[in-house]
């Protein structure tokens, strides 16, 4: 069954027509109905593409084939359309489209999954610091494959990604759960460390920075390869 939208078709149509008359801005309409300027702008772009029927409420969730998703992502990567324009063109919600594009950039296979036991929908479970560290190290040693790590350790994809990014940005200490309350001014007081401990800390920081750069370079390479493939097809 389709999810009931927050704003009715009538509200969306009135917003689009009010803007079309030129008497009020997207921001002004948003303030009146309690929405954001970006949401109202998306309604108008969709309305211009599909007319009033774009806001019809469906009794079931829309489904999209893998081929269709990839073709839409391909249009975005080509630079011909922005995400809001593509969302309007195909009457897809902005968040859904952004999810497809994020999956492509993170090398997650774009297809329909069986929700039972899937790494994107499974429930979270408690983990120790040692286990989180093991998972992150496995990811960094296996081509940044978040989904494979999620499968291997039976943990959600979102948590694997979150831990890995935290480790790359801040090092192993970021994987320790902090107690609630005021945060200390400094996670590590380097003035109390020995020379050997300071050296180890610097090496950890350099290693984390190198991993982050490798990750960003890998994403860039994937984007460039995709663009080369697009050009070769033309």
N, C-alpha and C positions, 0 to 999 in steps of 0.2 A: 504494500500500500504506500502511495506517495506521501511525503511529509508535508503537512499543512504549512504554507508560507506565512511569514510573520505579517506581511502586508497583503491586503486583498487586491484583486485585479482592479477594482474600482479606484482604490487609492493610487495604484501605480499609473493607471490611465490618466487620472486627474493631474498627477504630478507632471506627466509628459506633456499634456495639453497646456497646462499652466506655463511650463517653460517655453513651449512652442509659440505661445502668444507674445513672449518677450517681456512680460510684466514682472518676472521674478527669476532669480538665479537658481542654480542647483543648490547652492548653499542655503539660500532663503527657504526653498522648499524643504530641504533636509531639516532645518530648524523647526519648521512648522509641524512636521510629522514624526520627529524624533528619529530620523535616519541619518546617515552620513552623506556628504556631498558626493563621494565616489559611488555609493549605491544608487543614488538618484541619477547620476550621469550614466551608469550602466543600464538602468531601466530605459533611459531615453535612446541610447544607442541601439538597444534591442528592439525598441518600439519602431525606430526608423527602418530597421531591417525587415521586421516581420509583421508590423501592424499590431492591432489590439489582441490578436490571437496568441501573441507571444506570451501573454500573461494568463492563458487558460490553465486551470488547475487539473493535473492528470491524476487518475486514480491509482497509478502505479509509478514506481521509480523508472526513469529512463535508463536504458542499457546501451552501451557503446561497444562496438567490436574493436579488437586490437588494431585492425587495419585503419579504422576511422581515427582512433586516438593518435596513432603514429602520423597519419596524414595531417592532422591538426598541429601536432608538435612540429612537423616539418615546415609548415607554413610560418610558424612563429620563429623558428631558427633561421629561416631564410631572410628574416628582417622585413618582410613585406607588411606584416601586421603586428600591432601591439597586442598584449593579452586582453585588454578591454575590447578592442575591435574584433578579435577572434571570438571572444565570449558572446558578443552581440551577433556576429555573423552566423554562428551555429546555435544560438540560444542556449548556451551552456553557462552555468554559474561560474563566476570568476574563480572561486576556490577549487572547483573541480578541475578546471583547465590548469590552474597553477600546480595542482597535485600531479597531473600527467607530466608537465614540464620538469618538475622537480625530480620525478622518478627517472626521467630520461637522463638528466644531468648527473644523477647519482648511480647510474648504471643498474637501475632496478627494472626488471622486465615489465613492460607495459602489457598487461592482459587481465582477463577476468580470473579471479581466484575463488576457489571454494572457501567460504568463510570459516568452515570448521577446521580448527587447528592452524589457521593461517598466521604467519608471523606478524601480520599487520593488525590483527584483531584479537589475538590471544590475550588472556589476562596476565598482568604482571605478577611476578613472584619475588620473594625476598632473596637478596643475594649478599654475599659478604664482600668486603673490600678486595680480598684476594681473588675471588671469582670474577669481579668486575675487571680487575687488572688483567687477569688471564684472558678474558674475552676481548678486551681492547688490544692486547698484544697480538692475539690471533688475527684480529682484523687487519692491523698494520702490517702483519707478515704475510697476509694472503690477499694482496691486491685490493685492499679496502672493501672487501665484500661483506657488507653489513647483513644482507639477507642470508648468506650462507652461515654467518656467525649466529644469527637469530635461530636458524634451523638447528644448528649443531648444539647450541646451549639451551634451546627451548625458552627463549626470552623474546620479548617483543622487538620488532625492528626499530621502533622509535627510541627505546632505551639503549640499544646497541649504538645507534647513531649519536645519541646525546652523550653517552659515556666517551665514545671515541673522540668527538669534537672537544669535549672538556679536557681529555687527556692531552690532545694535540696542542690546545691553547694554553693549558696551565700546568700540565704535568700530572704525575700520579696522585698528588695530594687532592686534586679536584674530584677524585673518585671516592673520597671518604665522605660519608654522610655527616653533615654538621648538625650539632644540637641547636634547638631553637634558642633565640635570645640574641643579644648584641654580638656582632662579629668582632673578633679581635682586630686591632689596628694593623697587625701584620701576621700573615699566616706562618712565616718563618723568620725568626730573629737571627739574621746572619751574623750578627756581632758575637753570638755565643757559639758559633760553629768553629770547629777546628779547620785547619787549612785543607786537610783531606776531605772533610765534609763539604766545605765550600766548593772544592774542585768537582766533587760528585754532583753537587747541585747545579753547577754551571754546565756540566756535561749533559745532565737530564734536560735542562732548558734548551741547549743546542740541539739535542736529539729531537725534542718535541717540535722545535721550530722547523727542523729539516723535514720531519714527517708532514707538518702542515703544508710546507711549500711543495712537497712531492704530491700531496693530495690535490692542491690547487692546480698544479701543473697537469695532473692526470685529467681533471675535469676540463681544462682548456684544450688538451689534446683531443678529447672525445668530441668537443664542440667543433674544432677545426676539421676533424675527420668527417663529421656529419655534413659540414658545409661543403667539403670537397666532393662528397658523394652526390650532394644536391646539384652542384655545378656540372658534374659528369653526366647527369641524367638529362640536362638541358640540351 
